[in-house]
Amino acid sequence: MTPEESYDIIVIGAGPAGSTAAMYAARSGASVLLIDKKKDLGSPIQCGGFLPDYEELGELLPGAELPSTLKDIPSSCVHTTTSIHRFLSPNLEPKEFGVEAYVLDRSRFDKHLAREAAKAGAKLMVSTRADSIEADNVSIRGVMGEFNIQAKVIIGADGPTSMVAKTAGLIDRSDNMGRAVSLEYELTGVDIDRDAVEMYFGRDYAPGGYAWIISEGGDAANIGVGIRQPLCEPGVSTQDYLHRFMYEHPRAAPMLEGSSITAVISGIVPVGGAPPKTVEGNIIICGDAAGHLIATNGGGIPTAMVGGKIAGETAADAVAGKCQLAEYENRWREQMGLEIKTSVYVKKLMDGLMRSDPMMSTAMKMLTPDQMKALQRGRLPEPVKKMLKTLNTGIR
């Protein structure tokens, strides 16, 4: 099948943000083309697939209108569920709190969201790349050929290195502290706590971030590290850090001993926050392209989908003459802008502590489980803010 010569809206990128945008735009009556460069949606996988349940998301993003697809998740898209978040300080003291969550099969989940967009009326084209954007013209090429397509609105949901955002001059990713690199292994043959998501801190294993172990049910797990290069040892690669964690960490290594790697997953995580503008002319951006994630934990699925919903609805409203496209800026910031901005501020406070394992361990010991949960969500209770500032002063 070939595309039409023009659409109301073209969405570039069929991840959680893009498919959600396409679904809500099509539901609103707009003609929508959704394209993705991948031959197989959801592959390669680029994140661990951790997603708090609907009630937890309501607490995480209390001002957001959550997409229906965050509530009605097919069981076929879920590896397993977890109920505990456990943090391990550099000196291995644990602290935990309750979080009901899914561990998604991202490949199936991404396909599910794309199918929902198609059911709503969006035209879907995979293995199709957007080469360039000039005004309202998008040049695409893929398995169906090369086409120049007109669009009233273009939605960029094409990830942290977004071509759409760069074309519109909306992002600058030159700040390396605002970009984390993640490397993950899917393993089989592990012996871990299946009810808990474990996050490990320490300069030897995850400088500027954390390492994790997430059950995928049975004897399978996702393990990984998210790090930032400015805080790494010279000459030590992301894989080096992951192997240290897997084979040398005094707590993790025994649980992972004898396991086999079944998949390798990598990606870039934009933890520097949203850019000053996410709208330019007839272009809007959402998801990772717009920094729509909680910087303190790197989680971006729910915020991407909320951003996608707002992008799709606003684009359809603009096409119908109900609002200006620039209204998108106000809408998404009202619903989740404070949470995203605060999480970046919290991350910057934590950056100082991450340079010192003893101070990081001290901070984690002083925090209550509820305070730890608040920080993980990107919140900053005043007593915690004062404590973190005092500790940061002590290591300068």
C-alpha positions in Angstrom: 0.0 0.0 0.0 1.2 3.5 -0.8 0.5 6.6 1.2 -1.8 9.5 0.2 -0.3 12.7 -1.2 -1.3 14.6 1.9 -2.5 14.1 5.5 -3.6 16.4 8.3 -0.9 15.0 10.6 2.3 12.9 10.0 3.8 11.3 13.1 7.4 10.2 12.8 8.3 7.4 15.2 6.0 4.6 16.3 7.2 4.1 19.9 4.9 4.7 22.9 4.8 8.5 22.3 4.2 8.3 18.5 1.7 5.6 18.5 -0.3 7.3 21.3 -0.2 10.6 19.4 -1.4 8.9 16.2 -4.2 7.1 18.0 -5.6 10.2 19.7 -5.2 12.4 16.6 -7.1 9.8 14.5 -9.8 9.4 17.2 -10.3 13.1 17.0 -11.1 12.9 13.3 -7.8 13.9 11.7 -6.2 12.0 8.8 -2.9 10.6 10.2 0.1 8.8 8.7 2.4 7.1 11.3 5.8 6.0 10.1 8.8 4.2 11.7 12.2 3.3 10.3 12.2 0.0 12.1 11.4 -3.2 10.1 10.0 -4.8 13.3 8.3 -2.4 15.7 9.7 -2.6 19.2 12.9 -4.2 18.0 15.6 -3.6 19.0 14.4 -3.1 22.5 15.9 0.0 24.1 14.7 0.0 27.7 14.0 -2.4 30.6 10.2 -2.1 30.3 9.4 -1.2 33.9 6.0 0.5 34.2 4.2 1.4 37.4 0.5 0.4 37.5 -2.3 2.8 36.7 -2.8 3.8 40.4 0.9 4.4 40.9 0.9 6.5 37.7 -1.9 8.6 39.1 0.3 9.5 42.0 3.4 10.0 39.9 1.6 12.4 37.5 -1.3 13.7 39.5 -2.1 16.5 37.0 -2.0 14.3 33.9 -4.8 12.9 31.8 -3.5 9.3 31.4 -4.0 7.5 28.1 -6.5 4.6 28.2 -3.7 2.4 26.9 -1.8 2.8 30.2 -4.7 1.2 32.0 -5.8 -1.6 29.7 -2.6 -3.5 29.1 -3.0 -6.9 27.5 -1.5 -9.7 29.6 0.4 -10.9 26.5 2.5 -7.7 26.8 3.5 -8.3 30.4 6.5 -10.5 31.4 5.6 -10.3 35.1 4.6 -8.0 37.9 6.6 -6.6 40.8 5.6 -5.0 44.1 8.8 -3.8 45.7 11.4 -1.1 44.9 14.7 -1.8 46.6 17.6 0.6 46.6 21.1 -0.6 47.5 23.6 2.0 48.6 27.3 1.8 47.8 27.9 0.1 51.2 25.1 -2.4 50.3 22.6 -1.2 52.9 19.1 -1.8 51.4 16.1 0.5 51.6 12.8 -0.5 50.1 9.2 0.7 49.5 6.1 -0.6 47.7 5.5 0.0 44.1 3.0 -2.1 42.1 4.3 -2.4 38.6 4.5 -4.3 35.3 7.6 -5.5 33.6 6.6 -5.1 29.9 7.6 -7.1 26.9 8.4 -3.9 25.0 8.4 -5.5 21.6 4.8 -6.7 22.1 3.7 -3.6 23.9 5.0 -1.3 21.1 3.2 -3.4 18.5 0.0 -3.3 20.6 0.1 0.5 20.7 0.7 0.7 16.9 -2.2 -1.6 16.3 -4.4 0.6 18.5 -3.4 3.6 16.4 -4.2 1.7 13.2 -7.6 0.6 14.6 -8.4 4.3 15.3 -7.8 5.1 11.7 -4.1 6.0 11.4 -2.2 4.7 8.4 0.9 2.8 9.5 4.1 2.4 7.5 7.0 0.5 9.0 10.5 0.3 7.5 10.0 3.8 6.4 12.3 6.7 7.1 11.7 10.4 7.0 14.7 11.9 5.2 13.9 15.6 5.4 11.3 18.1 6.3 10.8 21.4 4.4 7.9 23.5 5.5 4.8 21.2 5.2 6.6 18.7 3.0 8.0 15.4 4.4 10.3 13.3 2.2 10.1 9.6 3.1 11.5 6.4 1.7 11.2 2.8 2.6 10.0 -0.6 1.4 7.1 0.9 -0.5 9.3 3.5 -2.3 10.0 7.2 -2.1 7.4 9.8 -1.5 6.9 13.5 -0.9 3.9 14.0 1.4 2.2 17.2 2.5 1.2 17.6 6.2 -0.5 20.3 8.1 1.2 19.2 11.3 4.3 17.1 11.9 4.8 15.3 15.2 8.3 14.2 16.0 8.4 11.2 18.3 11.6 9.9 16.9 13.7 9.6 20.1 16.6 11.4 21.8 18.5 12.1 18.6 15.3 13.3 16.9 15.7 14.4 13.3 12.4 16.3 13.5 13.6 18.3 16.6 16.9 19.1 15.0 15.2 20.2 11.8 13.0 22.6 13.8 16.0 23.8 15.9 14.3 22.6 19.1 17.0 20.6 20.8 20.6 20.9 21.7 22.1 17.6 23.1 25.7 18.9 23.5 25.5 18.7 27.3 26.9 15.3 28.2 25.6 15.5 31.8 22.1 15.7 30.3 22.5 12.4 28.5 22.9 9.0 30.0 23.9 5.8 28.2 22.3 2.6 29.1 23.4 -1.0 28.4 21.3 -4.0 29.4 21.4 -7.7 29.1 18.5 -10.0 29.2 19.5 -13.1 31.1 18.2 -16.6 31.7 19.2 -18.9 34.6 19.2 -16.3 37.4 18.2 -16.7 41.0 16.8 -13.3 42.1 13.9 -11.8 44.1 11.1 -11.9 41.6 8.9 -9.5 43.5 11.5 -6.7 43.6 13.1 -4.2 41.3 16.6 -3.6 42.7 18.6 -0.5 42.0 22.3 -0.3 42.9 24.4 2.8 43.4 28.2 3.3 43.5 31.0 4.8 41.4 32.6 1.5 40.7 29.5 0.1 38.9 27.3 3.0 37.7 28.9 6.5 37.9 26.3 9.2 37.6 23.4 6.7 37.6 22.5 3.3 38.8 22.6 -0.4 38.0 19.5 -2.6 38.1 18.1 -6.1 38.3 14.5 -6.5 37.1 12.8 -9.9 37.0 11.1 -10.9 33.8 9.5 -13.9 35.5 10.8 -17.4 36.1 14.6 -17.5 35.9 14.8 -14.6 33.5 15.9 -11.0 34.3 16.9 -7.7 32.8 20.1 -6.3 34.2 21.8 -3.1 33.2 23.6 0.1 34.0 22.8 3.7 33.2 25.8 6.0 33.4 27.0 9.4 32.3 30.3 9.7 30.7 31.6 12.8 32.5 31.5 10.9 35.8 33.2 7.7 34.4 36.8 6.6 34.9 39.0 7.4 31.9 39.1 4.5 29.4 36.3 2.5 31.1 33.4 1.7 28.8 29.8 1.2 29.6 30.2 -2.6 28.9 33.1 -2.6 31.4 30.8 -1.2 34.1 28.1 -3.7 33.3 30.5 -6.6 33.5 31.9 -5.3 36.8 28.3 -5.3 38.1 27.5 -8.7 36.7 30.6 -10.5 37.6 32.2 -8.6 40.6 29.4 -6.9 42.6 29.4 -8.6 46.0 25.6 -8.9 46.1 24.6 -9.1 42.5 27.2 -11.4 41.1 26.2 -14.4 43.2 22.6 -14.1 42.1 23.6 -13.9 38.4 26.3 -16.6 38.5 25.8 -19.2 35.8 23.3 -17.2 33.8 23.3 -16.8 30.1 22.8 -13.7 28.0 19.9 -13.9 25.6 19.7 -10.3 24.4 21.8 -7.1 24.4 19.9 -3.8 24.7 21.4 -0.3 24.5 20.1 3.2 24.3 20.5 6.9 25.1 18.4 8.5 27.9 17.9 12.3 27.8 18.0 13.1 31.5 18.6 16.9 31.1 15.0 17.8 31.0 12.7 19.3 28.3 14.0 22.0 26.0 12.7 25.6 26.3 10.4 25.1 23.3 8.7 22.0 21.9 6.7 23.7 19.2 8.1 25.5 16.1 5.9 26.4 13.2 3.9 23.3 12.1 6.2 20.9 14.1 5.8 19.6 17.7 7.9 17.0 19.5 7.0 14.5 22.3 8.4 11.6 24.2 12.2 11.3 24.4 12.5 13.8 21.6 11.1 16.4 24.0 12.8 15.1 27.1 9.5 13.8 28.5 10.9 11.5 31.2 11.5 11.5 35.0 15.2 12.3 35.2 15.7 10.7 38.7 14.8 7.2 37.5 15.2 7.5 33.7 11.6 6.2 33.3 10.0 7.5 30.2 7.1 5.2 29.1 4.2 6.9 30.9 5.5 10.5 30.4 6.0 9.7 26.7 2.5 8.4 26.3 1.0 11.4 28.2 3.0 13.7 25.9 1.9 11.7 22.9 -1.8 12.0 23.9 -1.5 15.7 24.3 0.4 16.1 21.0 -2.2 14.1 19.1 -5.2 15.9 20.5 -3.6 19.3 20.2 -2.5 18.6 16.6 -6.1 17.5 15.7 -7.6 20.5 17.4 -5.2 22.8 15.5 -6.1 21.2 12.2 -9.8 21.6 13.0 -9.3 25.3 13.9 -10.1 24.8 17.5 -6.8 26.1 18.8 -3.3 27.3 17.8 -0.7 24.5 17.6 1.4 26.5 20.1 -1.2 25.5 22.7 0.6 22.2 22.9 3.4 23.9 24.9 0.9 25.0 27.6 -1.0 21.8 27.7 1.8 19.3 28.3 3.6 21.6 30.8 0.4 22.0 32.8 -0.1 18.3 33.0 3.5 17.1 33.8 5.9 20.0 33.4 6.5 20.4 37.1 7.3 16.8 37.7 9.8 16.7 34.8 11.4 20.0 35.9 11.6 19.0 39.6 13.1 15.6 38.7 16.0 17.3 36.9 16.6 19.6 39.9 16.7 16.5 42.2 19.1 14.7 39.8 21.5 17.7 39.9 21.4 17.6 43.7 22.2 13.9 43.7 25.0 14.4 41.2 27.3 15.8 43.8 26.7 12.9 46.2 27.3 10.4 43.4 30.9 11.6 43.2 31.4 10.2 46.7 30.3 6.7 47.7 30.6 7.4 51.5 28.4 10.5 51.1 25.9 8.7 48.9 25.7 5.9 51.5 25.2 8.5 54.2 22.4 10.2 52.3 20.6 6.9 51.6 20.9 5.9 55.3 19.3 9.2 56.4 16.4 9.0 54.0 13.2 7.2 55.1 11.5 4.8 52.6 8.8 7.4 51.9 11.4 10.1 51.2 13.3 7.7 49.0 10.1 7.0 47.0 9.4 10.7 46.7 12.9 11.3 45.3 12.6 8.3 42.9 9.4 10.0 41.6 11.2 13.3 41.2 9.7 15.0 44.2 11.7 17.0 46.8 10.2 17.3 50.3 11.7 20.4 52.0 13.5 18.4 54.8 15.2 16.3 52.1 16.1 19.3 50.1 17.9 20.8 53.1 19.6 17.6 53.9 20.9 17.1 50.4 22.2 20.6 50.2 24.0 20.2 53.5 25.6 17.0 52.3 26.6 18.5 49.0 28.3 21.4 50.8 30.2 18.9 52.9 31.9 17.3 49.9 32.9 20.5 48.1 
